[in-house]
Amino acid sequence: MIAAALGAVLGGLLVAPALRGLVVRHAVPEGEPPCTRCPACGRALRGLPPTGRCPGCRERLGPGAWQVEAVTVAVAAAVLAVAHPADAVLLLWAAGPGVVLGFVDARARRLPYVLSWTLAAGLALLLTVVELSAGRPDVLLRCLLVALAAGALYELPVWLGLMGGGDSVLALGLGALLGRYGWSAAFTGLFTASVLAGIWSIGLAVAALARRRRVRGLDLPMGPFLLLGTLAAALLG
């Protein structure tokens, strides 16, 4: 446990600057180009320090200080402490783009295709290697079926204009991962995501009423809840 915790802290801190840079790059309104330079000084943005400020002019960029780092370390610690080696590889891969997608969706209410498809394609490749190496093509087939079911479930709100297309792509990739643990795990992950989103929306409505503000339509980011639900179901599985 101590070794897993130390590995999670070290690994999380090493990759967090790149993840923070990707969050700033992609957390822009739909239709706008990625943010590749500091708006204040024009410095090229790649990795960013935990302070969340531009190294050149100290302009505040993206999430607050240590937020990305804390989430990255927490996810890595949970995975390394609980998951078996093959599962850890899959979950750690999903955690990289997953952390970025969660922060981007929370800030800009969008899930960029380049990130959601990267997560899904990487999981598809890793699942194929892991399951075929273990001689379990039946599990790989189940992963495919769960992925299609989850993608279709989230594609309906996309058609209705209630979600963006990135949500269905993310559900496709995460559904494939949940399929490794069975249909019940897939249901648990998606159900947990819906419950968390519902609790969050109720909390926002109550907060608005407490401040005597009108409760309007809540623009809820579904990506973070999908990722949390999947992580919980996978670790329990």
Secondary structure, 3 states (H helix, E strand, C coil): CHHHHHHHHHHHHHHHHHHHHHHHHHCCCCCCCCCCECCCCCCECCCCCCCCECCCCCCECCCCCCHHHHHHHHHHHHHHHHCCHHHHHHHHHHHHHHHHHHHHHHHHCCCCHHHHHHHHHHHHHHHHHHHHHCCCHHHHHHHHHHHHHHHHHHHHHHHCCCCCHHHHHHHHHHHHHHHCCCHHHHHHHHHHHHHHHHHHHHHHHHHHHHCCCCCCCCCCCCHHHHHHHHHHHHHHC
